[in-house]
Amino acid sequence: DIQMTQSPSTLSASVGDRVTITCRASLSIGPWLAWYQQKPGEALNLLIYKASNLQSGVPSRFSGSGSGTEFTLTISSLQPDDFAIYYCQHYSSYSLTFGGGTKVEIE
Amino acid sequence: QVQLVQSGAEVKKPGASVKVSCKASGYTLTDYFMHWVRQVPGQGLEWMGSINTRSGGTGYAHKFQGRVTMTTDTSISTAYMELNTLKFDDTAVYYCARGWPPLPTLTNHYMDVWGKGTTVTVSS
């Protein structure tokens, strides 16, 4: 199975900071990567699909990049509503695997 | 609006079964795959499998094969996930999630709409 490794596991930042989260795949996965946001008690929220496509309704401060084995999620200017846990996910015909998550907390 | 409403929390004994429901509204159930994902307390997300809601065909993660069954009742726009022979480490929050893009695309689905989760506690 393809393994997805996120870093860092925890990130402390302030409102207005630029934040970058990395996701690495154990094998090349092309562009087949999504990013999700999780807040306590809420449904998960799709942010990015196919590595760099912004889901409708998601603020433009979120962006994704990468291909193959290395991907990044960037929040250009962190807002109070963005403190949450972020997961990457590889999706393909045979495998849907999540990264371990990155908790973005207030510094 | 499009939403997935899941059934309430369950407490089960080891060896028992649990059946979680997921009612779709705001769209036609049979136009999309339904996926099931779980989250053990304090841990990450784990894909369990998915169902083609139009054909009934299923695909399960190796870890759950033989123990999980995913079904639908299209008359009430509801998907189900049943997990048998429960163990203590099946204690988790179980999520349903709609696969995108819609049918007839069969592969490379990500999840665009999620339920809020159903807590299943396995305790003696």
Boltz contact constraints between the chains, C-beta under 6 A:
constraints:
  - contact:
      token1: [A, 32]
      token2: [B, 108]
      max_distance: 6.0
  - contact:
      token1: [A, 34]
      token2: [B, 110]
      max_distance: 6.0
  - contact:
      token1: [A, 43]
      token2: [B, 114]
      max_distance: 6.0
  - contact:
      token1: [A, 43]
      token2: [B, 116]
      max_distance: 6.0
  - contact:
      token1: [A, 44]
      token2: [B, 114]
      max_distance: 6.0
  - contact:
      token1: [A, 46]
      token2: [B, 112]
      max_distance: 6.0
  - contact:
      token1: [A, 49]
      token2: [B, 110]
      max_distance: 6.0
  - contact:
      token1: [A, 87]
      token2: [B, 45]
      max_distance: 6.0
  - contact:
      token1: [A, 91]
      token2: [B, 108]
      max_distance: 6.0
  - contact:
      token1: [A, 91]
      token2: [B, 109]
      max_distance: 6.0
  - contact:
      token1: [A, 91]
      token2: [B, 110]
      max_distance: 6.0
  - contact:
      token1: [A, 92]
      token2: [B, 108]
      max_distance: 6.0
  - contact:
      token1: [A, 93]
      token2: [B, 107]
      max_distance: 6.0
  - contact:
      token1: [A, 96]
      token2: [B, 47]
      max_distance: 6.0
  - contact:
      token1: [A, 98]
      token2: [B, 44]
      max_distance: 6.0
  - contact:
      token1: [A, 98]
      token2: [B, 45]
      max_distance: 6.0
  - contact:
      token1: [A, 100]
      token2: [B, 44]
      max_distance: 6.0
  - contact:
      token1: [A, 101]
      token2: [B, 44]
      max_distance: 6.0
